[in-house]
Amino acid sequence: MEQILTEHSAYGLVIGAFTFLIIGIFHPLVIKAEYYWDTKSWWYFLVLGIVCMFLSVRVESMMVSIFLGVTAFSALWSILEVIEQEKRVKKGWFPENPKRKKQTGESDKKLNTH
């Protein structure tokens, strides 16, 4: 596979398409994670990011390493996005999970200071 990509100078296209796909996958994952698990879901993205970074430097295939690296940093970026998603929910831009108890106090104060 890598030989074909090298012969046709297609690495950039494949990496670009994969990056686009990963971003497209992580966008709804962040929304769902915040909806079901609140901002506590950031731990899942942290663990996924660390695992993918570790695997990225351990695999021999350059393409797989790149894909794992893109996934790792997309997962790490999702930590920030989960926090931002909570703010978007508070603004009413996204629905709040009615089954989750409303948090009052400290978390509301933090959101109002920014």
C-alpha positions in Angstrom: 0.0 0.0 0.0 2.7 2.4 0.9 4.6 1.7 -2.3 1.5 2.7 -4.3 1.1 5.9 -2.2 4.8 6.7 -2.8 4.6 6.1 -6.5 1.6 8.4 -6.9 2.6 11.0 -4.3 -0.7 10.4 -2.6 0.4 10.6 1.0 -1.0 14.1 1.5 -4.4 13.2 0.0 -4.7 10.1 2.1 -3.6 11.8 5.3 -5.9 14.8 4.6 -8.9 12.5 4.0 -8.2 10.6 7.2 -7.8 13.7 9.2 -11.1 15.0 7.8 -12.8 11.7 8.7 -11.4 11.7 12.3 -12.5 15.2 12.9 -15.9 14.3 11.6 -16.1 11.3 13.9 -14.8 13.2 17.0 -17.3 16.1 16.6 -20.4 13.9 17.4 -18.4 11.9 20.0 -17.8 15.1 22.0 -21.5 16.0 21.9 -22.6 12.5 23.0 -19.9 12.3 25.6 -20.9 15.6 27.2 -24.6 14.6 26.9 -24.3 11.3 28.7 -21.3 11.7 31.0 -20.9 15.5 31.4 -17.4 16.9 31.4 -16.2 13.9 33.3 -15.8 12.2 29.9 -12.6 14.1 29.3 -10.8 11.2 31.0 -11.8 8.9 28.1 -10.4 11.3 25.6 -7.2 11.6 27.6 -6.7 7.9 27.8 -7.4 7.4 24.1 -5.0 10.2 23.2 -2.2 8.7 25.4 -2.8 5.2 24.0 -2.7 6.4 20.4 0.4 8.4 21.0 2.2 5.4 22.5 1.1 3.1 19.7 2.0 5.8 17.1 5.7 5.6 18.1 5.7 1.8 18.4 4.3 0.7 15.0 6.6 0.3 12.0 4.2 1.5 9.3 4.5 5.2 8.6 0.9 5.5 7.5 -0.5 3.7 10.6 1.8 5.8 12.8 0.5 9.0 11.2 -3.1 7.8 11.5 -2.6 7.0 15.2 -0.9 10.4 15.7 -3.8 12.3 14.1 -6.3 10.3 16.3 -4.2 10.9 19.4 -4.2 14.7 19.0 -7.8 14.8 17.9 -8.7 12.9 21.1 -6.6 15.4 23.2 -8.2 18.3 21.5 -11.6 16.8 22.4 -10.8 17.4 26.1 -11.1 21.1 25.4 -14.1 20.6 23.2 -16.0 18.7 26.0 -15.5 21.6 28.3 -16.6 24.0 25.5 -19.6 21.8 24.8 -20.8 22.2 28.4 -20.8 25.9 27.8 -22.7 25.5 24.6 -25.4 23.4 26.4 -25.7 26.1 29.1 -26.3 28.7 26.4 -29.1 26.5 25.0 -27.3 25.7 21.7 -27.5 21.9 22.4 -29.9 19.9 24.5 -29.2 19.1 28.1 -29.6 15.5 29.2 -32.8 15.5 31.3 -31.8 12.3 33.1 -28.7 13.9 34.5 -29.1 15.9 37.7 -28.4 19.5 37.3 -25.2 20.7 38.9 -25.3 23.9 40.8 -22.8 25.8 42.7 -19.1 25.8 41.8 -19.4 24.6 38.2 -22.0 27.3 37.5 -19.7 30.0 39.0 -16.8 28.8 36.9 -18.9 29.0 33.7 -20.2 32.5 34.5 -16.7 34.0 35.1 -15.6 33.5 31.5 
